[in-house]
Amino acid sequence: MSTLSLGDESLRHVLRQIRDQVDGPIEPTYIEQVDELNFELFVSRFGSLAQACLEAGCEYVVKNPDPTVYTAGADDAQQRERLIGDLVRIVTHLGHSPSIKNLNSYGRQSYDETISSFGSWTAVILEAGIDLADVPNYVSPTDVIEELERLTDELDTPPSHEFATAHGAINTEIYDTRFPSWEVALRSAELDPNRIDTTRELITELELLAAALGHRPNETEIEHYTETRVRTFSNEFGSVSNALEAADVPSERDLSPSGSLTDPVDGNTTIPSHTELLRDVFTVKRRHSIEWDNHDQLREAFEYRGILDEKHYDAQFGSIFDTFEFASQLDPREYRSPRNDRIGEVPPEILGDHACELAEILGRRPLIDEVVALTDHSLEQYLDSFESWETVFEQDVEDADSDTITAVSPTNREILEDIERVGASIGRPPTVEDFRESGYLPVESALRRFGSWTTALRMVGVEVDQGIPAEYFAPELTRKTISRANHLCEERFDHESVLVDDVYRMAFDLGHVPDRDEIRKFGVWPSEMYEVVLENDGVLDLSSTVTEVGADHLQAGRERSQLVSDLESVAEVVDGRVWPRDVALFGRYTIPSYVAIFETLEDAFIAAELDTDHFPQQIDSWSGVWEETFADARSFLAALQAYFEESGEAPTMSATRETGTNPQECYEYYDSWTEALKLAGIPPKQRKQRQSGDKTALRESLRELADELGYVPKTTDVDQHGEYGLSTYYRHYSSWQSALEDAELVETAASSAKSDDTAESLPHSEAELEDSSLLDQIVDEFEEIGGEDT
């Protein structure tokens, strides 16, 4: 009997059987080995062999695009070949991603109809033999199967299309463009579409909603948070109440918090729990010290500070005011996390005592930064225990002199004079630890105002360059200080000191106390936050402005050129690639001023004609400069340079590993090993060339080169970066493909593992698999061929 009589599902079943036999992806050569199968059969039914494999849930691999495979029996064979040729050229030679947009932009003509004839755009990419790692948002057949199996495990039955749309992790557009029907999608995962249970799905819908909310849902929440109408539950179960009884949900609607009310609010969740809503309300209340019954002030504070959308309050509590009313009856101390779960928990009284003791020692109120740095307590403990930083010092402390526990806002000049005093007392420029030990004022304020400790030192006449001891750079303390500043402003906790420091930072860059327009432009945080600082008479002192001899303060209209000149001076100090931290350490102006004028540090570098290709990520914030990613990337390139300077050779991945550096870090920062070598200033091709090599040496060299490049080497890669020339390879191999296969860089049909177990048949409809004898014959023939090849 002819294979033409087989239905589409039977052909998909054949592909799955072959996949199970080889225990790997389908390759065109497998189809050629079976007399009853041919490419024309799959092209006529599915548009392409690749599309047939996608619908069958099988991975598909081609070494090189082969017109014999994808044009078999196609009416538009010439057009198909032109399409594949253009796509390969665009990706391989032009270096663009394989997208329809790029094909339309760089292709020789419009291919919309030709793409459709393949079955899907994904099928075109597969037939072109393109590396799927280059395909944006590609979802493999294996990933699709695993997702369908996960949903099936969750339901205990195969999911419907509607359920997968609402609760699946894969965009349903993947299913809709890959499979002709939902039934085919389920069969690709060997699931029986006849077992879909919509009643079970409705019950699961309620269970998932109850778990997300943390309580028994009501009709308003069901209508608001699910795609299923309340009427559907009533029609299926008689009433919503009956549906809830059938589901595994709490028997009572209890809106009592299920956790701490002082934990941070998760603003990214789609369905916030009632506990998250109450946390949001208590955060607003705590930061603004408003009475629960003052609805106008609570409303204003919520609109300014609230994180979660008001619609969630309306759905779960009735309204935001009903939520306030409910929250007013709660004591947040009753809902604190269990003591055993709160590492290092300390009673608020002790936290307050320690902060006040430090205040007595310093003779002023400390910053929260100082308390965290000088005690064993964490910022989270203070946030958890007190409504504001001021309340820490409101308690009665035995023998405490209230006059000593006052806030101090030193001027820039006073901080610099304190640094000079400490330096004079120890006989050398002070480090941050020296200043912490002997200084009167906070080292964190110095860091926030001048951008780095080296800048503060330079302001008191210390010559600063790359040769000074490492402890003067203080990267870790600077990183923590700037990162904590963001957190303090978000939490409205000791944020006044942070904002005062930032106004003084602007004064340092501008040469005068900034006005409101300049604060909007140069401030790190939203301009309205600074109002509390500006309204506090006497906090800022015009005489505090620091004037450095020869300093060129930022002037309106000249900021770009001044900042560019500053970057150029940093480049002279560094004498090499300039890293973000170099700007903070050796520049005249602070990072926020760069961000204010250029939006990103990269744009500033480009304006100054400095390289940015060594930046592993974009920088558009102050804290971004101090992220460990940049320090780690710099250290990685330094390790490559050190090896090169010692050996005279470009380091390989294996050589780098032997020095104690993990070579895989390269791909956390850069696209390939060759790129990293170039950024480190190392000529990739500078290796000790050998005149000849045997197959073992060639094989090892190819593998190392593949590791360095991050992809399977091409002949051009070997010619530019290889340890051996192409002629050496062609003396030992008949083709480049043979060399790659010998190095196990390309899988072959013969090397694919075969399963000894008989593949278990998936459930099929009788109409699709009515001629099982022909299917068995095809599979048996493939098994025999496979057996002969081993």
TORMI-806752 format. One record per residue (C-alpha): residue number from 1; residue in one letter; y, z, x. Coordinates in steps of 0.1 Angstrom, whole numbers, plus 5000, padded with zeros to 4 digits. Each point is the difference from the previous one (the first is absolute). Example, Ala and Ser with C-alpha at 12.3 -4.5 7.8 and 13.67 -1.06 7.14 Angstrom:
residues 2
- 1,A,4955,5078,5123
- 2,S,5034,4993,5014
//
This chain:
residues 790
- 1,M,5000,5000,5000
- 2,S,5035,4991,5013
- 3,T,5024,5027,5010
- 4,L,5025,4982,4977
- 5,S,4983,5019,4972
- 6,L,5009,5034,5015
- 7,G,5030,5018,4984
- 8,D,5030,5013,5020
- 9,E,4987,5036,5000
- 10,S,4966,4988,5013
- 11,L,5018,4983,5030
- 12,R,5020,5032,5006
- 13,H,4967,5019,4999
- 14,V,4986,4977,5027
- 15,L,5030,5007,5022
- 16,R,4995,5037,4996
- 17,Q,4963,4997,5009
- 18,I,5009,4980,5031
- 19,R,5026,5026,5009
- 20,D,4974,5028,4997
- 21,Q,4975,4980,5021
- 22,V,5025,4996,5029
- 23,D,5016,5033,4994
- 24,G,5034,4985,5006
- 25,P,5025,4973,4989
- 26,I,4990,4966,4987
- 27,E,5005,4971,5024
- 28,P,4998,4963,4990
- 29,T,4970,4995,5023
- 30,Y,4980,5022,4977
- 31,I,5005,4976,4971
- 32,E,4990,4971,5022
- 33,Q,4966,5016,5008
- 34,V,4989,4999,4963
- 35,D,4989,4966,4987
- 36,E,5008,5009,4964
- 37,L,5036,5009,5008
- 38,N,5030,4980,5012
- 39,F,5037,5004,5003
- 40,E,5008,4975,4973
- 41,L,4982,5022,4975
- 42,F,5023,5030,5008
- 43,V,5031,4978,5002
- 44,S,4994,4984,4966
- 45,R,4993,5034,4983
- 46,F,5024,5024,5017
- 47,G,5025,4978,5019
- 48,S,4987,5010,5034
- 49,L,4972,5019,5016
- 50,A,5025,5027,5010
- 51,Q,5010,5005,4963
- 52,A,4963,5003,4990
- 53,C,4996,5027,5026
- 54,L,5030,5019,4988
- 55,E,4987,4999,4964
- 56,A,4966,5011,5012
- 57,G,5015,5030,5019
- 58,C,4990,4986,5034
- 59,E,5020,4998,5032
- 60,Y,5004,4964,5013
- 61,V,5005,4989,5036
- 62,V,5006,4967,5016
- 63,K,5005,4995,5038
- 64,N,5021,4969,4996
- 65,P,5012,4982,4969
- 66,D,4974,4973,4992
- 67,P,5009,4972,4976
- 68,T,4963,4994,4994
- 69,V,5000,5034,4982
- 70,Y,5032,5001,4980
- 71,T,5004,4963,4991
- 72,A,4964,4995,4989
- 73,G,5001,4980,4968
- 74,A,5037,5008,4994
- 75,D,5021,4973,4984
- 76,D,5030,5011,5021
- 77,A,4981,5002,5033
- 78,Q,5028,4984,5021
- 79,Q,5026,5023,4984
- 80,R,4978,5031,5007
- 81,E,4996,4991,5036
- 82,R,5038,4995,5004
- 83,L,5006,5034,4984
- 84,I,4976,5018,5023
- 85,G,5014,4982,5030
- 86,D,5036,5010,4991
- 87,L,4990,5036,4993
- 88,V,4982,5004,5034
- 89,R,5030,4984,5018
- 90,I,5024,5024,4983
- 91,V,4980,5030,5009
- 92,T,4986,4991,5034
- 93,H,5028,4980,5016
- 94,L,5031,5011,4981
- 95,G,4989,5037,4998
- 96,H,5009,5005,4964
- 97,S,4979,5020,4975
- 98,P,4976,4982,4977
- 99,S,5021,5000,4968
- 100,I,5006,4974,4973
- 101,K,5038,5004,5007
- 102,N,4995,4990,5037
- 103,L,4977,4972,4990
- 104,N,5027,4986,4976
- 105,S,5026,5005,5027
- 106,Y,4982,4984,5030
- 107,G,4973,4979,4984
- 108,R,5003,4962,4996
- 109,Q,5001,5001,4962
- 110,S,4994,5021,4970
- 111,Y,4964,5012,4996
- 112,D,5001,5020,4967
- 113,E,4973,4979,4983
- 114,T,4979,4998,5032
- 115,I,5000,5038,5003
- 116,S,4988,5004,4965
- 117,S,4972,4976,5006
- 118,F,4986,5024,5026
- 119,G,4996,5027,4974
- 120,S,5027,5024,5015
- 121,W,5024,5003,5028
- 122,T,4977,5025,5017
- 123,A,4972,4974,5000
- 124,V,5024,4976,5018
- 125,I,5006,5026,5027
- 126,L,4963,5006,5004
- 127,E,4992,4963,5003
- 128,A,5027,4997,5027
- 129,G,4982,5026,5021
- 130,I,5032,5021,5004
- 131,D,4998,5036,5012
- 132,L,5001,5021,4969
- 133,A,5019,5027,5019
- 134,D,5030,4977,4999
- 135,V,4999,4996,4962
- 136,P,5025,5023,4982
- 137,N,4984,5023,4974
- 138,Y,4965,4985,5004
- 139,V,4973,5018,4981
- 140,S,4965,4992,5012
- 141,P,4970,4996,4976
- 142,T,4986,5032,5015
- 143,D,5031,5019,4990
- 144,V,4999,4986,4965
- 145,I,4963,5010,4996
- 146,E,5008,5035,5013
- 147,E,5029,5004,4976
- 148,L,4979,4989,4970
- 149,E,4972,5024,5011
- 150,R,5025,5028,5003
- 151,L,5013,4994,4965
- 152,T,4964,4998,4988
- 153,D,4992,5034,5016
- 154,E,5031,5015,4983
- 155,L,4990,4987,4966
- 156,D,4962,5000,5004
- 157,T,5002,4965,4985
- 158,P,5015,4967,5012
- 159,P,5038,4999,4994
- 160,S,5018,4977,4976
- 161,H,5028,4978,5013
- 162,E,5025,5023,4982
- 163,F,4987,5031,5017
- 164,A,5000,4984,5034
- 165,T,5036,4989,4994
- 166,A,5011,5035,4990
- 167,H,4980,5020,5026
- 168,G,4989,4977,5028
- 169,A,5013,4999,5035
- 170,I,4999,4962,5002
- 171,N,5027,4979,4984
- 172,T,4983,4983,4970
- 173,E,5016,4967,5011
- 174,I,4973,5000,5027
- 175,Y,4973,5000,4973
- 176,D,5019,4975,4978
- 177,T,5005,4974,5028
- 178,R,4966,5005,5016
- 179,F,4976,5001,4970
- 180,P,4998,4977,4969
- 181,S,4993,5030,4978
- 182,W,4996,5038,5001
- 183,E,4963,4995,4995
- 184,V,4997,4980,5032
- 185,A,5020,5027,5019
- 186,L,4976,5027,4989
- 187,R,4969,4979,5008
- 188,S,5015,4994,5035
- 189,A,4994,5038,5005
- 190,E,4966,4997,4983
- 191,L,5012,5019,4970
- 192,D,4990,4992,4964
- 193,P,5030,4991,4978
- 194,N,4979,5008,4970
- 195,R,5001,5037,5009
- 196,I,5038,5003,4997
- 197,D,5006,5031,4978
- 198,T,5036,5000,4986
- 199,T,4994,5034,4983
- 200,R,4991,5016,5033
- 201,E,5032,4984,5015
- 202,L,5022,5016,4973
- 203,I,4984,5034,5008
- 204,T,5005,4995,5037
- 205,E,5037,4989,4993
- 206,L,5006,5034,4985
- 207,E,4982,5019,5027
- 208,L,5020,4982,5027
- 209,L,5033,5007,4982
- 210,A,4991,5037,4995
- 211,A,4992,5003,5037
- 212,A,5034,4984,5010
- 213,L,5020,5021,4976
- 214,G,4981,5032,5006
- 215,H,4997,5008,4963
- 216,R,4987,4988,4967
- 217,P,5020,4969,4991
- 218,N,5018,4996,4967
- 219,E,5006,4967,4981
- 220,T,5034,4995,5016
- 221,E,4986,5002,5035
- 222,I,4971,4977,4991
- 223,E,5024,4974,4986
- 224,H,5023,5004,5030
- 225,Y,4976,5001,5029
- 226,T,4971,4977,4989
- 227,E,4998,4963,4990
- 228,T,4979,5010,4970
- 229,R,5017,5006,4967
- 230,V,4993,5033,4982
- 231,R,4988,4980,4970
- 232,T,4971,4987,5022
- 233,F,4987,5035,5006
- 234,S,5004,5008,4963
- 235,N,4981,4969,4990
- 236,E,4972,5006,5025
- 237,F,4995,5038,4995
- 238,G,5016,5007,4967
- 239,S,5029,5019,5015
- 240,V,5016,5007,5034
- 241,S,4988,5036,4997
- 242,N,4964,4987,4997
- 243,A,5005,4977,5031
- 244,L,5013,5030,5020
- 245,E,4970,5020,4989
- 246,A,4976,4973,5012
- 247,A,5017,4999,5034
- 248,D,4997,5026,5027
- 249,V,5036,5014,4997
- 250,P,5014,5035,4996
- 251,S,4994,5014,4965
- 252,E,5036,5014,4999
- 253,R,5033,4985,5009
- 254,D,5012,5025,5027
- 255,L,5032,4991,5018
- 256,S,4999,5030,5023
- 257,P,5005,4990,5037
- 258,S,4967,4993,5018
- 259,G,5016,5006,5035
- 260,S,5030,5012,5019
- 261,L,5034,4992,4985
- 262,T,5016,4999,5034
- 263,D,4979,4972,5015
- 264,P,5018,4967,5006
- 265,V,5001,4976,4970
- 266,D,4979,4968,5003
- 267,G,5024,4973,4989
- 268,N,4976,4971,5006
- 269,T,4974,5009,4974
- 270,T,4998,4977,4969
- 271,I,4990,5027,4977
- 272,P,5015,5034,5011
- 273,S,4982,5031,4988
- 274,H,5018,5027,4980
- 275,T,4999,5021,5032
- 276,E,5019,4973,5019
- 277,L,5026,4999,4972
- 278,L,5005,5038,5002
- 279,R,5002,4998,5038
- 280,D,5028,4975,4996
- 281,V,5018,5022,4975
- 282,F,4997,5032,5022
- 283,T,5013,4980,5030
- 284,V,5031,4990,4981
- 285,K,5005,5035,4987
- 286,R,4994,5016,5035
- 287,R,5024,4977,5018
- 288,H,5028,5003,4975
- 289,S,4997,5037,4989
- 290,I,5006,4991,4963
- 291,E,4990,5022,4971
- 292,W,4972,4986,4978
- 293,D,5021,5001,4969
- 294,N,5029,4979,5014
- 295,H,4987,4967,4989
- 296,D,5031,4980,5011
- 297,Q,4998,5012,5036
- 298,L,4962,4996,5000
- 299,R,5004,4964,4987
- 300,E,5026,4992,5027
- 301,A,4979,5016,5027
- 302,F,4969,4981,4988
- 303,E,5017,4967,5000
- 304,Y,5012,5007,5036
- 305,R,4969,5016,5014
- 306,G,4971,4992,4977
- 307,I,4972,4978,5015
- 308,L,4978,4991,4971
- 309,D,5011,4978,4971
- 310,E,5011,5017,4969
- 311,K,4976,4980,4979
- 312,H,4972,5021,5013
- 313,Y,5017,5032,4987
- 314,D,5004,4984,4966
- 315,A,4963,4990,4999
- 316,Q,4986,5033,5012
- 317,F,5024,5027,4988
- 318,G,5021,4983,4974
- 319,S,5032,4998,5020
- 320,I,5016,5012,5032
- 321,F,5015,5029,4982
- 322,D,4967,5010,4986
- 323,T,4987,5000,5035
- 324,F,5028,5022,5011
- 325,E,4992,5024,4972
- 326,F,4963,5001,5009
- 327,A,5008,5005,5037
- 328,S,5024,5029,4993
- 329,Q,4970,5020,4988
- 330,L,4981,4996,5033
- 331,D,5001,5021,5031
- 332,P,4994,4977,5029
- 333,R,4986,5029,5021
- 334,E,4970,5001,4977
- 335,Y,4991,4964,5008
- 336,R,5002,5002,5038
- 337,S,4970,4986,5019
- 338,P,4972,5025,5007
- 339,R,5008,5020,5031
- 340,N,4970,4986,5019
- 341,D,5013,4965,4994
- 342,R,5034,5008,5015
- 343,I,4996,5000,5037
- 344,G,5022,5026,5017
- 345,E,5014,5013,4967
- 346,V,5026,5027,5005
- 347,P,5018,5021,4972
- 348,P,5036,4989,4994
- 349,E,5012,5034,5011
- 350,I,4986,4995,5035
- 351,L,5013,4965,5002
- 352,G,5035,5012,4991
- 353,D,4998,5029,5024
- 354,H,4991,4977,5029
- 355,A,5028,4976,4992
- 356,C,5025,5029,4998
- 357,E,4987,5015,5033
- 358,L,5006,4967,5016
- 359,A,5035,5000,4985
- 360,E,5007,5034,5016
- 361,I,4989,4987,5034
- 362,L,5021,4969,4998
- 363,G,5030,5016,4984
- 364,R,5001,4974,4973
- 365,R,4978,4985,4973
- 366,P,4974,4978,5016
- 367,L,4991,4965,4988
- 368,I,4966,4997,4983
- 369,D,4991,4977,5030
- 370,E,5005,5030,5023
- 371,V,4980,5024,4979
- 372,V,4971,4975,4999
- 373,A,5002,4994,5037
- 374,L,5004,5037,5010
- 375,T,4975,5016,4976
- 376,D,4965,4994,4990
- 377,H,5011,4990,4965
- 378,S,5001,4965,4985
- 379,L,5027,4982,4981
- 380,E,4976,4997,4971
- 381,Q,4997,5038,4997
- 382,Y,5037,5004,4996
- 383,L,5002,4971,4975
- 384,D,4972,5016,4981
- 385,S,5015,5035,5000
- 386,F,5038,4995,4995
- 387,E,5022,4980,4977
- 388,S,5025,4993,5028
- 389,W,5007,5008,5036
- 390,E,5028,5023,4989
- 391,T,4977,5022,4979
- 392,V,4980,5009,5032
- 393,F,5030,5020,5012
- 394,E,5010,5016,4966
- 395,Q,4973,5027,5002
- 396,D,5008,5035,5014
- 397,V,4988,5004,5035
- 398,E,4999,5035,5015
- 399,D,5026,5005,5028
- 400,A,5012,4964,4996
- 401,D,5037,4994,5006
- 402,S,5010,4976,4972
- 403,D,5028,4986,5021
- 404,T,4976,4986,5025
- 405,I,4981,4980,4974
- 406,T,5026,4974,4993
- 407,A,4997,4962,5003
- 408,V,5017,4985,5031
- 409,S,5012,4963,5002
- 410,P,5010,4995,5036
- 411,T,5021,4970,5010
- 412,N,4987,4973,5023
- 413,R,5022,5014,5028
- 414,E,4986,5035,4995
- 415,I,4964,4987,5003
- 416,L,5008,4981,5032
- 417,E,5018,5030,5014
- 418,D,4969,5021,4993
- 419,I,4979,4974,5019
- 420,E,5024,5002,5030
- 421,R,4998,5038,4999
- 422,V,4962,5001,5000
- 423,G,4999,4974,5028
- 424,A,5025,5021,5021
- 425,S,4979,5031,4995
- 426,I,4967,4984,5013
- 427,G,5016,4978,5026
- 428,R,4987,4966,4987
- 429,P,5003,4979,4968
- 430,P,4981,5019,4973
- 431,T,4969,4986,4982
- 432,V,4996,5005,4963
- 433,E,4978,5030,5007
- 434,D,5027,5015,5023
- 435,F,5026,4996,4973
- 436,R,4976,5015,4974
- 437,E,4995,5030,5023
- 438,S,5036,5006,5011
- 439,G,5023,4980,4977
- 440,Y,5018,5015,4970
- 441,L,5000,4969,4978
- 442,P,4971,4980,4985
- 443,V,4984,4974,5022
- 444,E,4990,4981,4968
- 445,S,5037,4996,4991
- 446,A,5006,4985,5035
- 447,L,4972,4975,4994
- 448,R,5012,4990,4966
- 449,R,5036,4996,5010
- 450,F,4996,4981,5033
- 451,G,4967,4982,4992
- 452,S,4982,5013,5031
- 453,W,5001,5028,5026
- 454,T,5008,4975,5028
- 455,T,5031,4988,4980
- 456,A,5012,5036,4997
- 457,L,4995,5005,5037
- 458,R,5019,4969,5009
- 459,M,5029,5013,4979
- 460,V,5003,5030,5023
- 461,G,4999,4978,5031
- 462,V,4963,4999,5009
- 463,E,4989,4967,5015
- 464,V,4971,4987,4979
- 465,D,4976,4973,5008
- 466,Q,4962,4993,4998
- 467,G,4994,5020,5031
- 468,I,5009,5035,4986
- 469,P,4970,5024,4993
- 470,A,4981,4993,4968
- 471,E,5009,5033,4983
- 472,Y,5036,4989,4997
- 473,F,4989,4972,4976
- 474,A,4985,5025,4975
- 475,P,4984,4973,4978
- 476,E,4978,5022,4980
- 477,L,5027,5026,4990
- 478,T,5023,4971,4992
- 479,R,4974,4983,4978
- 480,K,4993,5032,4981
- 481,T,5037,5008,4996
- 482,I,5009,4967,4985
- 483,S,4969,4998,4979
- 484,R,5006,5035,4987
- 485,A,5036,4991,4991
- 486,N,4987,4974,4975
- 487,H,4977,5026,4985
- 488,L,5027,5027,4997
- 489,C,5024,4976,4983
- 490,E,4973,4989,4976
- 491,E,4992,5037,4992
- 492,R,5036,5011,4999
- 493,F,4991,5029,5024
- 494,D,5024,5008,5028
- 495,H,5012,4964,4995
- 496,E,5037,5010,5003
- 497,S,4995,5006,5037
- 498,V,4983,4966,5004
- 499,L,5029,4983,4981
- 500,V,5026,5018,5021
- 501,D,4983,4989,5031
- 502,D,4999,4964,4987
- 503,V,5038,5000,4993
- 504,Y,5005,5013,5036
- 505,R,4977,4972,5012
- 506,M,5022,4974,4983
- 507,A,5030,5017,5015
- 508,F,4984,4996,5034
- 509,D,4995,4963,4995
- 510,L,5033,4993,4983
- 511,G,5023,5023,5019
- 512,H,5013,5017,4969
- 513,V,4987,5018,4970
- 514,P,4987,4973,4976
- 515,D,5016,4994,4966
- 516,R,4979,4994,4969
- 517,D,4999,4963,5005
- 518,E,4987,5004,5035
- 519,I,4975,5026,4989
- 520,R,4986,4975,4974
- 521,K,4997,4975,5028
- 522,F,4988,5021,5030
- 523,G,4983,5030,4983
- 524,V,4962,5003,5002
- 525,W,4996,5014,4965
- 526,P,5016,4991,4966
- 527,S,5037,5004,5001
- 528,E,5001,5023,4970
- 529,M,4980,5026,5019
- 530,Y,5029,5005,5025
- 531,E,5024,5011,4973
- 532,V,4989,5036,5004
- 533,V,5010,4998,5036
- 534,L,5033,4983,4995
- 535,E,5010,5024,4973
- 536,N,4994,5030,5022
- 537,D,5034,5006,5016
- 538,G,4999,5008,5037
- 539,V,4965,4988,5006
- 540,L,5012,4970,5020
- 541,D,5026,5003,5027
- 542,L,5020,4969,5011
- 543,S,5003,5016,5035
- 544,S,4963,4998,5003
- 545,T,5000,4963,5007
- 546,V,4985,4993,5034
- 547,T,5020,4976,5021
- 548,E,4980,4988,5031
- 549,V,5020,4986,5028
- 550,G,4999,4962,4996
- 551,A,4981,5003,4968
- 552,D,5003,4972,4976
- 553,H,4996,5015,4965
- 554,L,4989,4976,4972
- 555,Q,5030,4983,4984
- 556,A,5002,4982,4967
- 557,G,4992,4963,5004
- 558,R,4988,5004,5036
- 559,E,4968,5020,4994
- 560,R,4976,4971,5005
- 561,S,5014,4990,5034
- 562,Q,5002,5037,5011
- 563,L,4964,5007,4991
- 564,V,4989,4968,5017
- 565,S,5018,5011,5031
- 566,D,4983,5034,4998
- 567,L,4966,4983,4998
- 568,E,5008,4979,5030
- 569,S,5009,5031,5020
- 570,V,4967,5016,4989
- 571,A,4982,4969,5012
- 572,E,5016,5004,5034
- 573,V,4988,5036,5003
- 574,V,4965,4991,4989
- 575,D,4998,4968,5021
- 576,G,4971,4986,4978
- 577,R,4990,4999,4964
- 578,V,5021,5024,4980
- 579,W,4981,5022,4975
- 580,P,5016,5017,4970
- 581,R,5000,5034,5016
- 582,D,5019,4986,5030
- 583,V,5029,4993,4977
- 584,A,5000,5037,4988
- 585,L,4996,5013,5035
- 586,F,5024,4978,5020
- 587,G,5023,4985,4973
- 588,R,5036,5012,4993
- 589,Y,4996,4997,4962
- 590,T,4974,5016,4977
- 591,I,4972,4981,4983
- 592,P,5014,5004,4964
- 593,S,5031,4981,5010
- 594,Y,4978,4971,5012
- 595,V,4981,5000,4967
- 596,A,5033,5002,4980
- 597,I,5014,4969,5017
- 598,F,4969,4979,5006
- 599,E,4976,5014,4973
- 600,T,4971,4998,5025
- 601,L,4999,5008,5037
- 602,E,4982,4966,5005
- 603,D,5031,4982,4988
- 604,A,5022,5020,5024
- 605,F,4976,4990,5029
- 606,I,5002,4963,4989
- 607,A,5038,5001,5000
- 608,A,4999,5014,5035
- 609,E,4974,4974,5010
- 610,L,4974,5026,5008
- 611,D,4963,4995,4994
- 612,T,4984,5016,4969
- 613,D,4965,4986,5002
- 614,H,4987,5032,5015
- 615,F,5010,5019,4968
- 616,P,4968,5008,4981
- 617,Q,5019,5004,4968
- 618,Q,5035,4997,4985
- 619,I,5026,5028,5004
- 620,D,5025,5006,4972
- 621,S,5003,5038,5002
- 622,W,5009,5027,5025
- 623,S,4966,5016,4998
- 624,G,4983,4966,5006
- 625,V,5013,5000,5036
- 626,W,4980,5032,5007
- 627,E,4967,4990,4984
- 628,E,4970,5005,5022
- 629,T,4991,4963,4995
- 630,F,5027,4989,5024
- 631,A,4992,5027,5026
- 632,D,4963,4991,4998
- 633,A,5007,4962,5003
- 634,R,5022,5006,5030
- 635,S,4973,5022,5017
- 636,F,4974,4973,4993
- 637,L,5021,4973,5017
- 638,A,5007,5024,5028
- 639,A,4963,5005,5006
- 640,L,4995,4962,5002
- 641,Q,5029,4997,5025
- 642,A,4986,5029,5021
- 643,Y,4966,4982,5003
- 644,F,5016,4967,5009
- 645,E,5022,5016,5027
- 646,E,4970,5017,5015
- 647,S,4974,4972,4998
- 648,G,5022,4968,5000
- 649,E,4979,4988,4971
- 650,A,5007,4997,4963
- 651,P,4980,5028,4984
- 652,T,4971,4991,4977
- 653,M,4990,5022,4971
- 654,S,4969,5014,5018
- 655,A,5021,5008,5031
- 656,T,5026,5017,4979
- 657,R,4973,5021,4983
- 658,E,4988,5012,5034
- 659,T,5035,5013,5008
- 660,G,4999,5023,4969
- 661,T,5022,4978,4977
- 662,N,4984,4989,4968
- 663,P,5005,4962,5000
- 664,Q,4996,4998,4962
- 665,E,5034,5017,4997
- 666,C,5014,4965,5008
- 667,Y,4993,4988,4965
- 668,E,5018,5029,4985
- 669,Y,5033,4987,5015
- 670,Y,4995,4963,5009
- 671,D,4981,4970,4987
- 672,S,4980,4992,5032
- 673,W,4992,5012,5034
- 674,T,5018,4971,5015
- 675,E,5032,5009,4982
- 676,A,4997,5036,5013
- 677,L,4996,4987,5036
- 678,K,5031,4978,4996
- 679,L,5020,5029,4986
- 680,A,4990,5021,5030
- 681,G,5013,4973,5023
- 682,I,4965,4990,5012
- 683,P,4991,4963,5003
- 684,P,4967,4998,4980
- 685,K,4986,4973,5022
- 686,Q,5006,5020,5033
- 687,R,4964,5009,5007
- 688,K,4978,4996,5031
- 689,Q,4986,4966,4993
- 690,R,4964,4993,5009
- 691,Q,4989,4965,5011
- 692,S,4968,5001,4980
- 693,G,4980,5023,4977
- 694,D,4966,5000,4985
- 695,K,4993,5002,4962
- 696,T,5000,5038,5000
- 697,A,5035,5002,5016
- 698,L,5013,4973,4976
- 699,R,4986,5017,4970
- 700,E,5016,5034,5010
- 701,S,5033,4983,5008
- 702,L,5001,4983,4966
- 703,R,4993,5033,4982
- 704,E,5027,5018,5019
- 705,L,5025,4972,4993
- 706,A,4991,5002,4963
- 707,D,5008,5037,5001
- 708,E,5033,4994,5017
- 709,L,5011,4973,4976
- 710,G,4987,5017,4968
- 711,Y,4983,4968,4989
- 712,V,4973,4975,5011
- 713,P,5015,4981,5030
- 714,K,5009,4963,4998
- 715,T,4997,4976,5030
- 716,T,5038,5003,5004
- 717,D,4997,5038,5002
- 718,V,4974,4996,5028
- 719,D,5022,4975,5018
- 720,Q,5030,5023,4999
- 721,H,4985,5035,5003
- 722,G,4963,4996,5010
- 723,E,4984,5013,5031
- 724,Y,4981,4967,5004
- 725,G,5012,4965,4993
- 726,L,4987,4978,4973
- 727,S,4981,4978,5025
- 728,T,4979,5031,5009
- 729,Y,4990,5005,4964
- 730,Y,4991,4963,4996
- 731,R,4978,5001,5030
- 732,H,4978,5026,4982
- 733,Y,5005,4991,4963
- 734,S,4998,4967,4981
- 735,S,5029,5010,4978
- 736,W,5026,5027,4995
- 737,Q,4982,5010,4968
- 738,S,4968,5006,5021
- 739,A,5019,5023,5023
- 740,L,5014,5020,4971
- 741,E,4966,5004,4985
- 742,D,4985,5011,5033
- 743,A,5026,5027,5002
- 744,E,4991,5010,4964
- 745,L,5036,4993,4988
- 746,V,4988,4977,4972
- 747,E,4970,5007,4978
- 748,T,4974,4973,4996
- 749,A,4974,4994,4973
- 750,A,4972,5007,5024
- 751,S,5014,5034,5011
- 752,S,5006,5012,4964
- 753,A,4977,5029,4991
- 754,K,4975,4994,4973
- 755,S,4988,5026,4975
- 756,D,4962,5006,4998
- 757,D,5003,5014,4965
- 758,T,4999,4979,4969
- 759,A,5034,4999,4984
- 760,E,5001,5017,4967
- 761,S,5010,4976,4971
- 762,L,5031,5007,4981
- 763,P,5000,4999,4962
- 764,H,5004,4965,4987
- 765,S,5003,4984,4966
- 766,E,4970,4979,4990
- 767,A,5022,4970,4996
- 768,E,5012,5001,5036
- 769,L,4966,5007,5017
- 770,E,4976,4982,4976
- 771,D,4984,4980,5029
- 772,S,4991,5029,5023
- 773,S,4972,4980,5016
- 774,L,5026,4976,5015
- 775,L,5021,5029,5013
- 776,D,4969,5016,5015
- 777,Q,4992,4966,5017
- 778,I,5035,4998,5015
- 779,V,4999,5035,5013
- 780,D,4965,4997,5014
- 781,E,5009,4968,5018
- 782,F,5030,5018,5016
- 783,E,4978,5029,5011
- 784,E,4975,4976,5016
- 785,I,5028,4982,5019
- 786,G,5015,5033,5010
- 787,G,4966,5012,5012
- 788,E,4995,4969,5022
- 789,D,5034,5006,5017
- 790,T,4992,5035,5011
//
